[in-house]
Amino acid sequence: MAGGALPHSVDLIARLEAEQRKLILTRFDHDDAWRLGLLLVGLARARGAAVTIDIRHGRQQLFHYALPGTSADNDAWIRRKSRIVTRFGASSYLVGLRHRLAGRTSADETGLNPRRYAAYGGSFPLTIAGVGVVGTVTVSGLPQADDHRLVVEALQDFVADQHDGSRSLPKEATSGRAGDEGSQPRERGEQFGSSRVR
């Protein structure tokens, strides 16, 4: 294994690849972006997570919401992580882990400007069956693995709802209020694989 590779990174990469193959949408329009966004807001509020949530279809931003405790820094992280997904068609967490496993930084591996691209967890491709990647859903504010898990949990519920033929809004998407206690500012950093947030 390449020097500096994360423990169990091969197994983790395989799991992330399997997640992406499974989380396939039947459709995705403006109303779907609203439903998915509210679902993420509900999940974040229930956990007191200070995150910013962003959903894009192509170049168009369809949903953006910042919970208390976030800042403009989270918006910058969202843009950088989303660009990775748009360029590589894979989750930002998966792209970063692949580069890390090779023993290189993402900037070294791709030649991309790290001020514009960030291969850290939290952005996931929106993929429609028979069409391909049409957009991104991104979270910023937690440690990268937690950002990724929050997005995946919401997508799992959302995809299951689509495949059941229902367009109902899950209960979690309407729970909580802006300003709920527990949304506290968190330190931000750029150390790959660390517990610091982005």
URPEVEN-V201880 format. One record per residue. D_FIRST is the distance of its C-alpha to the first C-alpha in Angstrom with 2 decimals. Layout:
# URPEVEN-V201880
<<D_FIRST> <D_FIRST>>
This chain:
# URPEVEN-V201880
<<0.00> <3.79> <6.43> <8.56> <6.87> <9.53> <9.85> <10.41> <9.79> <9.29> <12.60> <14.14> <13.68> <15.32> <18.03> <18.74> <19.11> <21.45> <23.41> <24.05> <25.28> <27.58> <29.06> <31.40> <34.84> <38.10> <39.54> <39.20> <42.23> <43.63> <44.78> <41.38> <39.83> <42.47> <41.79> <38.01> <38.58> <41.05> <38.79> <36.07> <38.76> <40.01> <36.66> <36.02> <39.55> <39.35> <36.43> <37.92> <34.98> <35.78> <34.14> <35.13> <34.95> <35.12> <35.57> <36.01> <37.18> <36.42> <37.69> <40.04> <39.40> <40.92> <40.17> <39.39> <40.03> <39.23> <39.79> <41.37> <39.06> <37.27> <37.95> <37.77> <34.31> <33.09> <34.76> <32.84> <29.48> <30.61> <31.47> <28.17> <26.07> <28.48> <28.17> <24.43> <25.37> <28.28> <26.31> <23.31> <25.01> <22.33> <22.26> <21.47> <19.03> <17.10> <17.19> <15.97> <12.99> <11.99> <12.40> <10.62> <7.38> <8.07> <8.65> <12.32> <15.39> <17.33> <20.10> <18.12> <16.63> <20.07> <22.65> <24.39> <26.52> <24.99> <28.59> <29.00> <25.61> <23.46> <20.31> <20.83> <21.73> <25.34> <26.29> <26.38> <27.88> <31.29> <31.27> <34.50> <34.61> <35.73> <35.52> <31.99> <30.89> <34.08> <33.12> <31.07> <31.45> <30.08> <30.29> <29.91> <30.73> <28.32> <24.75> <22.63> <21.53> <25.24> <26.45> <24.33> <25.57> <29.13> <29.07> <27.59> <30.19> <32.96> <31.86> <31.65> <35.25> <36.37> <35.05> <36.58> <39.81> <39.85> <39.29> <42.08> <44.34> <45.16> <45.22> <46.10> <44.57> <42.62> <44.32> <41.45> <42.00> <45.46> <44.94> <45.06> <46.72> <45.73> <45.77> <44.77> <44.12> <40.52> <39.44> <38.59> <37.01> <33.42> <31.68> <29.58> <26.58> <23.67> <20.73> <17.75> <16.76> <19.82> <22.84> <25.05> <26.74> <26.95>>
